Amino acid sequence: MPEWKDTVNLPRTGFPMKASLPATEPDALARWAAMDLYGKIRARRSGAPKFVLHDGPPYANGNIHIGTALNKILKDLVVKSRSMAGYDAPYVVGYDCHGLPIELQVDRELGPKKRQMPVADFCRACRAYAERFVGTMSEQFQRLGILGTWDDPYLTMDFKYQAAIARAFGRFVDQELVYKGKKPVHWCIHCRTALAEAEVEYENHTSPSIYVEFPLAADGAADLGARVPELAGRDVSVLIWTTTPWTIPSNLAIAFHPELDYAAFNVDGRAVIVAEALAPAVTQEVGRAFDRPIVRIKGEQLEGVRFRHPLYERDSVGVLGDYVTLEAGTGAVHTAPGHGADDFNTGMKYGLEIYAPVGPGGHFLDSVGLFGGMRVFDANPKVESALKERGRLWHRQTFVHQYPHCWRCHNPVIFLATSQWFIRLDGVRLEPDQGRTLREAALDAVDHHVTWIPAWGHDRIYNMIANRPDWCVSRQRAWGVPIPAVDCTSCGEAIVTTALVEQTAKVFEQFGADAWYERPTEEFIPPGLTCPSCGGSSFDREMNILDVWFDSGSSHEAVLSVRPDLTWPADIYLEGSDQHRGWFQSSLLVGLGTRGRAPFREVLTHGFIVAEDGRKMSKSLGNSIEPADIIKQSGADILRLWVSMSDYTQEIHLSKEILARVVEAYRKIRNTLRYLLGNLYDFNPSVDLVDVGRLEEVDRYILARYADMAQRVLGAYDEYEYGTIFQALNAFTTLDLSAFYADVSKDRLYTFAARSAERRSAQTAMYLMADGLTRLAAPILSFTADELWRFLPDKGTRGSTGSPRPELVEGREESVHMAVFPTRAELEAVADHELVERWDRLMKVREQVLAEIEPLRKDKRIGSSLQAKVVLSAPGTELAFLQRHADQLPMLFIVSEVELRPAPSPVEGRASSHVEATAEARVGVAIERAGGVKCERCWRYVGKVSSERESAGLCERCQDALSEAVNR
């Protein structure tokens, strides 16, 4: 007897079941580089509508980590999906090369040697360090499968970029938005520099909490007595509360809210003033009773009243401030104009000295009595001790609260009034705008000209801009772009003009910003520059650099408006949620200052990665997972699939268990697509493709389901909803294809004649789905889809049985990434809503049938479902529906025979053994053992099989199939 198993058309493909991504992905990268895939995509999309994602530059100061991998993969999903949607979507990558992170690393590498180096030489060392990591990070990003201008990235340290930064600054100067002044800023005493709002992080910190008594000054007694006769002749004082004892030496005033009710309480024989509403809480805290008010007074009555500093021979004046609240403390606020924003504004209002006797390293100046030379935080207990000795410390405790820390060194920062350069947000109207200030223009852009994804990004950045102070743009460092300003050597006046900035920019363009430290001053001075205060013409250079957020925020000026393949503004910026106070905000302000518009149309934000238990990932906790480790073990496509599966708008969870689930999901998708490929080994689309109208109904049904899924995927790509894409692809491949269509199609594919209409129908559906699914998955599974693409049959080729095509052949692009998504027209051509509704009804009956067969298989009453006969009973309308599809039911149920009967009467139904269907289907199901004999080739049970030697044991259908040559 012949071996009939050798005559079936079993799947064949060289596309391996085992992915081996860690080994195959580098080969793909080498192939992409050799063919210049990115360049070919650009050439293929030339002339198409532009879509520009502007890359926010990461710091070039180390290996990439899981957060930067997430960010770059998301950007690649956007760019690749827009390119495959038919847009010309270039991706110009960039790196932020200036600033403190790199400077600190070079400091550590140089050690004591730095002290002997000229500033320009130190900057060259920083440049070399950044160049090293630009190369390292570029290799690591490319390993993720990301296509872009890796051979030509933009760098903030490029000479032309540095000149563009200076010119952007010059536009602010031209509009009189730049000034130099002494104001309190966040100051890191470890890094010895001012910090921008974006460089401050709030972390838990333990602070002292003290209540301090300020007695009434001798010359203030008569004044207060005249205003409040009940206090005349009494020993009066005011009680304040603070969590920064080290600022007490800088106290110059005590602030009261003008409309709050205060009271003087008789405490230990003294009249002590606190807010009346806070008296009970103060009593509980300090352990002294505030229960006998002598007199009630309004805060406004205390304006100008002079109290005595508890440590020094000077007065502290009563001032008014609307920022005083009843949330905590005593309602009387210790005020040091050199150490807080509200304090500073109050000091300016009342003409107080902006007193901040602290050096850049956080030590009190020697002139500060009692504490000269001490580090401010170390002085806290000394201040408390001095107050206690003088009887002015009423209570002391500690508490944990959120306190600003430096984002780099993670040490607590202080508020310190220093001389800095600022950009005004208020008070000056923008030139190209309709008479609005920079802050007003920014808030209007946030409201009306930018789409924020997710929507909460709008409120986040709006509130930050609404409440931020003027932009402090100076930093006390060396590695960066020097502020193009000078000081008059005669009178010390700080000078910056548009001509000075432009002259400096020209020098930067030719020699780089480091030239500021070594080329003659005269090269930077425009002709005719004189000091506006004294007329002097001799100048010293400003030695502060621009805030690095101004550097990166100028990227749209240095990149978008310069590179011919890009456009200004960008279509989208995409970064982590911390950039609402960082790059998003600085880019917006620079764009408004230079062009009067936001430099982006959309802003997409992603969250941060946490461990499965919700804790932040960090090496110190031992819960970090490095992208290199994931790639080494599983491949970059697993990392990409994890990104697409995650809700990136929230905190994103990652763990080994989560990655294991990703691997399993990948395996199912890969194997399903491999099955489709395996059945196309003898399929030539140019010859064998069947018109949709002539396909078998089940094939048209699965194509219609595919079209519906693909439409949802395309919509999700448009809306950046990558989780929806994964869910749709995963559900379709595992449920529609693997669990249903692959099962019901095997009989046709394996046992029908190789070139039969029925088999070609199934192959047509599989080809269209394999081709479309490969394209739809390509932005996410970039390596796998590219590999699949090379195994798909082409027009003019008879399938692909072994190795992938080595080069472009007629009808298909060299890489899937050069292709486009299935078009809406293509999908509409196979969509059929009426057919889907009809077959969905059949699918519900199928579920009933399978549910009845499965127990019989488990009990081994039948083996294969082909041993079963299904008897369906239904009322008239439903029976007619089933009879219409009678020929397809055995295939649908994968059984040898289906019998249709009219539904029995209700009485008969109760006595029968059939199972009632749902009310919607109204179908009864009974399972019997199939009669007849088993065909040795297709395994169906049929009425008879051949007894002839050359066809012994075969059913008539299999005999007909073998009359055609078998595909081998």
C-alpha positions, 0 to 999 in steps of 0.5 A: 500500500502506498504511503498516503501521508507522503501525498498530502500538501504539508506546509514547507518554509525556510522561515524558522520556528525558533526565532533566535533573535539575538543571533539573527537581528545583528545580521539584519542590521548589517544587511540594512546598513549595506543596502542603506535602508534608511536612505532608500526609504527616504528616496522612496518617500521623496515628494510625499507629505512630510511628517517630522518627529523632532528627537529630544536629545539625550545626554551623551554621557553613558550607556543607554538604559531601559528608560532611554530604550523605551523612549527611542522605541516609541519614537521609532514606532511613530516614525516607522508607522508614519512612513508606512502610512505613506508620509516622508518621515525622516528621523534626525537623531540628536545628542545633548552634549553640554552641561553638568552631567558630562562636566562632572564625569570629566571632573572625576576622570581628570581629578586634580589635573583639572586645576592646572588646565585652562578652561578651553582645554577642559572644554575640549576634554568634555567634547572628547568625552561626549564624542565617545558616548555619542558613538557608544549610544548610537550603536546601542540605539541601532541595536534596538532596530531604530532607523535614522541619521546615525551617521549624521546626528545633530550635536549641541556641541557642533559649531553651527549649533552653538552659533544657533543657540547664541542667535536664539538668545539674541532674539530675546535680547533684541526684544528686551526680554533679557536682564541681569539681576540678583534674585533667589534661585534654586542653588546646588551647593554641591554642584555650585551652580544655579538650577532651572525648575526642570533640574529640581526634583522633590524627594523626602527630606528630614528637616528641623521644625522650630518656633522662634520668638521675635521681641518687639523692638524698643522703638516699635513699642510706642508705634504698636501701642498707638495702634493697639492701645491694649498692648501699650506698655506690655512686653510684646513679641511675635512667634514665627515657625520655620523649617530652615533655621540656617536662614534665621541669620538672614532674617530682615522681616516678618510677614503677616496676611493683611486680612487675617485675624491675629491675637496677642495672647498672654503667655508666661506674662508676655503678649505673644502674637499669632494668628488666632485660628492657629492658636490651638495648634500652636498650643499643642506644638509648643506646650504653652497655652494660647487661650487668653487673647488680650486683644484681636487685631488685623494683620494690616495693623502690624505693617511697619511695626519693628521687632528685634532680631533674636540673634543680632542687634538689628530690627525685623520689620512687619510686612504684608503678604497675600501668600501667608496662609493658615495651613501651618505655623503661626501665621507670622512668616519669617522673611529672608529676602535673599532666600525665597521667591516670596521673601524676595518679592516682599523685600523688593516691595519694601525696599529691603536689602536682598541679603544672602550672606552665603558663598557658592559652596553653601558656607556662610560668609566670614562676616556672618556673626556666630556662624561665619564659615559654617556650611548652611545645613551644618549650621542648623543645630548651631542656630538652634543652640544660639536661639535657645541660649537667648531664650528665643527657641520655644520648640524644636522637632523634626519632620519628613517632607518633600524638599527640592533636590538637585536632579544630578547629585540628589543633594538638597538645594537651597534658595540663594539670591545671586546675580544671574541672567534672566529672561522675562516672562512678564512685563514686556510684550513680544514683538511678533505677537499681538501684544502679549507677554512671553508667559501669556503667549505660552499659555495661549499656545498650550491652550489653543495651538498644541495637542497634548497626548495624553490630555492631562499633559495640557494641565501639567505644563499650563500650571507649570508655566503659569506659576514659574518665575522668570527663566534663570538662564545662567549657569556657573559652569564651563562646558556649554555655550557662554553667555555672549555678554560683557562687563564694563571694566570701568563701572562693572555694568553688565552689557548685552546687545544684539550686535554683540550676540551676532558678532559672538555667534559668527566667532562660534560658527567658525571656531566653536564656543570654546573660543570664548575662553581663548581668543582675544576679547576684541574678536567678540566686540562689535564696532562702536560698542560702549558702556551705556552707563559710563561710556567706557570701551574696555570690557571683560567677558561674562564667564557664566554659560547658558542654561543647558535647557536653553541649548536643547530648547533651541534645537528647533532653531539649530536643526528643524529650520536648517536641515532641508529634509525637516520642517519647522514647526515639527509635527510631534515632540515625544519625551517622558513626562518630566519634560513638561518642565524641561525640554517641552517648556524650554522649546516652547519658550524659545520658539515663541521668543524667536518665531512667535509660535510653538515649535510643535503641533503635538506633544506625546508623553510617556511615563517612567518604568517601575518594577512589577511591585511599583517601585522605581527601578534602580541599581541600588535596589537591585531591581533594574533590568538593562536593555542589553541583557534583554537583547542578549537573552531574547532579542530586541523585538521582545523589547519592542513588543513589550513597549507596544503592549504597555500603556506608556501614558502611565507608569510602565511595569517591567520584570522578568515575569512580564518579559516571559509573558511577552516572549510567549505572546511573541512565540504565538504570533510568530508561529501563526505567521509561520503557518501562513507562510508554510502553506504558500510554498507553491503559491505564485500571486501573479498566477494563482491569486483568486478574485475575492468574489470567487473565494470560498465563503470561509476565506472571504469571512476570515479576510473580512475579519482581517480587514476589520482588524487592520482598519482598527490597527491603522486607526490606532497607529494614527492615534499612537495607541500601540497597546490597541495594536498589539491587542488586535494583532494578538487576538486575530493571530491567536483566535481568528487564525490559529484557533479557528482558520488554521484548523478549518483550512487544513483539510483543503490545504493538505488533502485537496488537489494542489492547484484546486480552486478550493486550495488556491482560495485558502492560499489567496486568503493566507497570502493577503493576510500574511502580506498585510499582517507583516506590514502592519506588524513591521513598526513593532516587530521590525526584525521579525517582519523584515525576515517574514517579508523576505520569505513571502512569495512574489509576483513572478516567483513560485513561493519560497521554500528555502532561503529568503530572497537575497535581493529585490525581485519583481513586485516586492520591496527589498525590505518591509520598511520600504513598503506601505501599510495596506490601504483603506481601499485594499481593506474595503475590497475584502470587507463584508459586513453582511458576511461577517454577521452571517458567519458570526452566527455560524461561529456561535453554533460552532462553539456549541458543537466543540463544547459537546465534542470535547468531553467525548474526546476527554473520555476517549469515546471518540478520538479525532473529531472526524470520528464524530457526526453532528446532529443539529436541530433548529426551528424553521428560520434557523434551520433554513439558515443552517441548510443554506450553509450545509456544505460548509458545516463539516469543515466548520466543525471539523467532523465527517458528517452533519445532519440537520433536523427540524427542532422537536416539539417542546415536550419532545425536547425535554425528553431528548438528550440534545443540549439547548442552545442560547436563545439567540441561536435556538439550535440543539446539538447532539453528537453521534459516532460517524458511520462509514469507513475512514479514508487513509489519506484525509481521515474522514469517515465516508460511505466507501473507499477504493479497493484498487491497489493504486488507490486502496483506502482512499475516498473519492475526493482523495482519488480526484486530488491525486489525479493531479501531480502532488507538490513536492 
